[in-house]
Amino acid sequence: MSVEKLIFEKGAPGRRASNMPAMDVPTETIEDLVPAHLLRQEEAPLPEVSEIEVVRHYTHLSQRNFGVDTGFYPLGSCTMKYNPKVNEDMAGLPGFAHIHPLQPAEQVQGAIQLVYELEQYLAEIAGMTRVTLQPSAGAHGELTGLMLIKAYHQSRGEGHRHLVLIPDNAHGTNPASATLAGYKSVELKSDKATGGVDMDHLRQILDAHANDIAAIMLTNPNTLGLFEANILEIARLVHEAGGQLYYDGANANAVMGITRPGDMGFDVVHFNLHKTCSTPHGGGGPGAGPIGVKEHLVPFLPGPLPAKDEQGRYYWQEVGPQSIGKVRANLGNFGVLVRAYTYIRSNGPDGLRHVSESAILNANYVKHGLSEDYEIYYPHICQHEFVATARRQKEESGVTAMDIAKRLLDFGMYAPTTYFPLIVPEALMIEPTETETRETLDTFIAVMKQIAEEARTNPELVKTAPHTTVVGRLDQALAARKPNLRWTPGQEVTH
């Protein structure tokens, strides 16, 4: 019998984890309630296991799951920073965890106060006038922001504006959100020398389509980890053309307390609270993507919005007729908002700036450490992340960015983002965040240098990685499109 079968196959006839009382419902009653053809004629072929086997099985499964609490997670642009456990304690308080969104305002004063103050904090951090906390995540925030922009243009009799400018290094959700909002995306080229917006290309587009421009969607710093030095000029040009500036806040971890999107000229900004404010995310949720807007867009915000009367009581303020309406039921992922509020209050203004400065320092430290073994696509001083490329390794030995990512798993580290931004061949997008120690960063650098050496001397070792994980390399395309999630008795255990 194979080792895999011994490890995976559990149980033996007669073993029980618990003793259930005898069924007290007459068989004929069951047959009256359930059609005969739906009743099982024989016992289900399930493992017969003891309690300790069940506990060990699921405990081992939980230990195989990778997360920030178990290892280094430098997932570029996803900001997988550590989530302080005080955040969980606060989100678990009965006054937050055991309330209902439809309770009367007088019964949930503390909850409304929290979101009222969180809105003010986020507005100050972003340089915006008001914020809505409804959107569930970043992409949902993008769609909401574009809907606000669309409503604004329509209110001015300029509903014909239908083009959204999106840089070629943008997050893939940007063009998707534009399409969902009824807009057409126009690709904006990057400057090959600086990595920022190609200003000549921007001027060409504006000259040709000025009356049709609805907005430009930018991340600053962009997904190459570079701050857009021409942002004030970009804002001037787009505003003169009648468009709005949308700030994709996925990369806000580099600017908190240092600069503000509103001061850069942006009209709308979304925050990924599940990135910037440390709240846990991944696997489809939970998340939160609040939207902040300048004064001229406030009338279009979804509602209701938290408010405070002269007596200090908190209530839900209804919005006016220009509102785009709710973008989701109730407020949003309230537990995530509690965690974000806790994070902001724990750090304070100086602490948030220190967070960004540390993230920038860590990214530049790692970039410098890898610069001899990996090509850095833009070697300038970066912000909170940078993009290396395995182009050299691929040309010399056939080792790809994906191979390097898989090999990292053998060292107990999660891989960086691979093959993004799309304009970088064999991209490795690395974001260490501010929460990692220098020792962790040094270990990561050493491991990456070892993999680069293996790519030169033993490329097959890297190409066939991972070697130490429970499951080896999978067909990722097949796993995503045709997942096999059901185990049947006697099925072969394969890697």
N, C-alpha and C positions, 0 to 999 in steps of 0.2 A: 504494500500500500504506500502511495506517495506521501511525502511529508505534507504537501498542501492539503491532501485529503484528510490526513490525521488532524491537522490544525483546523480545517474548516468544518468537516463533518462532526457534528456533536450528537451526543445522546445514545441511548440504548433502550430497548423495549422495557416498559415498566417504570422508568424514572419519571418523577413528578416534581414540579416546582411548588405546587400547592394542591390541596385536596378540596375539590368543589363538592358542595352538597348535592345529593341526588335531585334530579329534576322533578319538580312537583306539579308539572303541567301534564295532564293526560295526553298520550300520543294522538288520540283522535281529535283533541282540541287543536293541536298544532296543524294537523292535516286539514282541519276546517279553515284555519287562518291562512295557511300557505299552500298554494297549489302543489299537488303531488310531484309534478315534474321539476319543481324547484327544490325539493327536499333532497339532501345528500343521502345516498343509499349505503355509503360506507364511510369509515373514518377518514378525515383529511390526512394525507401523507406528510404530517408535520413531525419535526424532531421531537422525541420524548427526552426531556432534559431536566436536570435538577436545578434548584435555585442558584447554586453557585456557578453552574455553567452559564446560565442566563446572564447573571451579573457580570461575570468575567467577559463574556462575549461582547456585551454592549459597552462595557468600560473600555475594552481594547479598541472597539470601533471609534469611540470618542477620542482616544489618544492618537488615532491616526489622522484626525482632522487638523489641518494646519491653520494657525491664526496668529495674530500679533502677540498674543500671550504665550505662544510656544516657540516663536522664532522670528528672525529678521525678515521683513516683508517690504522690500524696496520697490513697490509697484508704482512706477511713474505715473503721475497725473491722477492717481487714485488715493493718494495720501493716506496710507494705512498706518496712522499714528496710534500710539497706545491710548487706550481708554481708561482714565483713572477710575478706580473702583468707587470713589466717592460719588461719581456720576450715577452709578447703579444704585447706590444707597438712597440718593435723593429721588430718583425716578421710582423707587419702590416704596416711598412713604405713602401710607394709606390715603392721605389727603390728595395725592396725585394718582395713585394706582387704582383706587377703588371708586372713583367718581364716574359719572356718565355724562356724555356731551350734551344731553338734553335736560340736565338738571337746571333748575332756576338759578339765575345769576347770584342771588343772595346766599345760596348754599355752596357756591364754589368761588368765593371771593379770592382766595389765595391763588387758584389756578389762573383766573383772569388777570390778576395782578402780575403773575409770572410772565404771561405772554405779552401783557402791556409793556412791561419793562424790557423784555427780550426784544420786542419790536424797536424800542428806543435805542437799545444798545447796538443792534444791527444797523439801524439807520445812521448812527454816529460813526460806526466803524466803516461803513460804505460811503458816507457823505451823501446820503439820500434824505428825502423828506419823510416818506412813510414806507412801511413794509407790510406785506401780507404774508402770513405764516402758513397759508393753505397748501401750497404745492408739496407733493409727496417726496420729490427728489429733484436732482439737477435737471434732467431732461423735461420733467413736468414743469419745472420753473421756467425753462427756456420757452416752452409752448405758451405758458401763461404770459411771460413777458412780451412775446411776439403778438399775442392777442391784444394786449394793452396798447401796443404800438399801432396795431391795425385799427383799433377802435378810435385812437387819437387821430389818425389820418382821416378816417371816415367822418369824424366830427368836424373836420376842417374842410370837407368837400374834396379831399384828396385820396379817396378810396382807390383811385387808379394806380397808386404806387404799389408795385407788386414784386420788386426785386430786393433780395437780401444778399449783401456781399459777405462772403465767408472765405477766410484765408485757407490756403491749401494745406496748412498744418493744423487745422481746427479739429476739435472733437467730432466724431462721426454723428453725434446727436444733433449738432448744429444744423446741417442740411435736412436731417430728418424732421426736426422741429419746424423748420421753415416750410417744408412741404405740408405738414399737418396743419399749419396756420394758413395755408392757401397761398403761400409765396413761392417764387421761383428763386433758386440759389444761383449765384454768380460767383465763380471761383476767383479769388484774389491771390495773385502770385506772391511768394516770399522773395525778399531780396537775397540773392545767393551769397552776398558778401557779409551781410549783417544778421540774416535770419529773421529780420522783422518784415513788415509790410513793404512790398515794392511800391514806393510812392509814385513812380512814373506810371505803373499799371493802374493804380488807384485813380490818378488824375484822368487817365484815358477812359476808364469806365464812367467816371462822373461826367466827363465832357459829353460822352455819347448817350448816357441814360439818366441824366440828373433828375428829370421830372418823374422817373419811374422808380427811383431808389426809395425804399421804405426804411431800411436799416442796414447797419453793418454789425456783425457779431464778432467780437474779439475776446480773446483771453490775454490778460496782461499781468504777469509774464505769460508768453505764449507757450505752446506745448513743446517747444525746443528748450524751454527753461530760460528764455531771454526776455528782458524787459524791453517793451516797445518804446524806444527813445523818441519816436516821432508822434506820440499819442496826441499831444495837443494840436499838432498840425492836422492830423487825421480827423480829430473832432471838429476842427474849424471847417475843413473841406466838406465833410459829410453834412454838417449842420447847414452850411451855406447852400447845399444841394437840396435841403428840405428833409433829409433823412434823420434817423435817430441812432444813437449808439447803444448797443446791447453788450453788457459785460458778462461773459461766462465766468462765474466765480469758482470754477473747479480749482483754480490755482491761487485762491486767496490766501493760502498758507504762506505766501511769500511777501504779502503787502500789509498784513494787519499791523496797525500802529505806525507804519512807515509812510504809507500814502493811501489815498482813498480813490475808488473809481469815480466818485462824484467830482473830485477835484481834477481828475483827468479829462472830464468832459462827458462821461457816460450818463445816459438818461435812465437806464434800467440796469439792475444788477441782480443776479441770483447767487445765493450762497449754498454750497453743499455742506450743511451742518454736520453731516455724517463723515465729512473729511476735515474741514477746517476746525470744527469744534470737537473733534475726537470721538464723537458718538459712533458706536460700532456699526459696521455695514458690511455688505457682501451677501452673495447668494440671493439677490433679488430684493433685499430690504433688511431692516427698515431704513428709511432715509428721510430727509427733509430738505426742501429747496426753496426757502423763502425768497420773495422778490421785493427789492427795494426800488423806489421810483422817485424821480424829481417832482417838483410841485405840479407841473403841467399835466402829469399823468395820474395824479392822485384820484381824480373823479372816476377813473375807469377801474380802480382796484376792485377785486372781488370782496365780498363782505359776508357776514358782519365783521367789524373790526373792534378790537378791545378799546375801551375808553374809560375815563375817570371823571366823575362829576365833581361839583364844588364841595360836596360834603366828604369827598374822599372815597366814595363807593365806586366799585368797578362794574361795568355793564357792557353789553354788546351793542355797538353802534351800527345801525343800518346804513347802507350806502345809497347813493343817489341813483337817478335813472340812467346815468351814463355807464354804470358799472357793467363789467362783462359777465357778472353773475358768478356763482360759486364754481370753482374748478375741481372741487371734491366735497364729499360730505363732511360736515362739521369742520374742525380746525385743521386737521392734519395728523401726523404721527406725534401725539402729544408727549409720549415718553421720550422721544428724541429731542423735543424742544426743552424738556426739563433737563436733560443731560447737557445740552448746549448752554442753557442758562447757567448751570452749575459751573461749566468749564470757563465761561466768560467771567463770572463773579470770582472764581478761584484765582484766575490769573490777573484780573484787573488790567487797566490800560498799559502800564509798564510791562506787565507779564506777557500780554499779547504781542507787544513789540519784540520782546525777548524771544518769544516763540518763533517769529518770522526770521529774526536775525540768526537764531541757532539753526533753523532749517537751511538757510542760505549758506551758513558756514559749513555745515555738514556736507551739503551737496558739493561745494567747491573742494572740500577736503578729499572726498571720494573721487571726484573727477581728476584731481591732480594725481592721486594714487594710482589711477588706472591708465593715465595718459601714455605711458611707455608701451603698454601691452595692447591697448585698444585705441582705435582711431576715434577721437572725439569730434563729432560732426561739426560743431561750432565751438572752437576752443576758447571763446571769450569767457570772461567772468559770468557765471550763471547765477540764477536765482535759487529756488528751492529744489530744482531738478535739472538734469542734463541728459543729453542723448549721446550714447556711444554707439559705435557700429562694429559689427563683426565682419565687415566687408573684407578686411585683410585676411582674416582666418578662412573665410570662404574661398577666396582666390588662391590661397597658399595650400590648403589641405582639405577643402570641401566642408569644413565645420561651419555650421550656420548659427544664427542667433538662437534658433529653437534648440539646437543641440546644446549650446551653452546654458540655456535656461533649464533644460532637463538635467544637465550635469549638476547644476547648483542644488537640486533636490537631494542629491547624495550627501550633501554637507549640512542638511537640516536648515536650508535657507530657501525662502520662496524666490521665484525668479522676478526680475524686473519686467515691465511691460515690453513685449516684443512686437516688432514690425509696426510700430506707431511712434511718431507720426509717419504717415504713408510716404512722405517725400524723402525719408531717410532709408537707404537700403540696409537691410539686416540690422534694423534699429534695436537698441537696448535702452529703454527709457528708465532712468534710475532716479528714485526719490527716496533718500534715507530718512526724511522727516527730522524733526527736532528732538524726538524722544529717545534716540539711540545714543549709547555711550561711544566714546572714542575706541574702546576695546572692540566693540561690535563692528564698528566701521573698519578697523584695522583687520579684523578677521575676514570680513567680506572682501576687502581689497586683496588679502593674501589668497583667498580661495579663487577669486577671479584671475589672479596672476597664475596660479597653479593650473587652472583650466586653459589659459592661453598657452602655457608650456605644454600641456597635454595635447592641445590642438596641433602643436608643431611636431611633437615626438611620438605621440600615440593617438592619432585622430580617431581611430575606431572606438577607443574607450569613450570618447565624448559623443560620438555619433550614435552609440547604442545605449547611452544613459537614459534614465536612471538605473542604477544597479542595486541600491540598498532599500528601495521603497517596496511596500507590499505589492503594489501593482507596477509593472514596467511601463514602457512607452505604449500609449494607446493610439488608435486611429482617431484623432480628435474630430475630424470632419464627420466620420461615421458615428462617433459617440454623440455628437451634437444633433445630427439629423435623424438617426435611428437608434436611440438609446435602448439598451436591453436592461430593464430594471427588475426583471422577475427571475428569481431562481427557482428551479424545479428539482425535485429529488433525482439524484443520479447524474446531474449535470456536471460536466468536467470543469474543474477549476483551472482556468488558464490565465496567463499574464498577457 
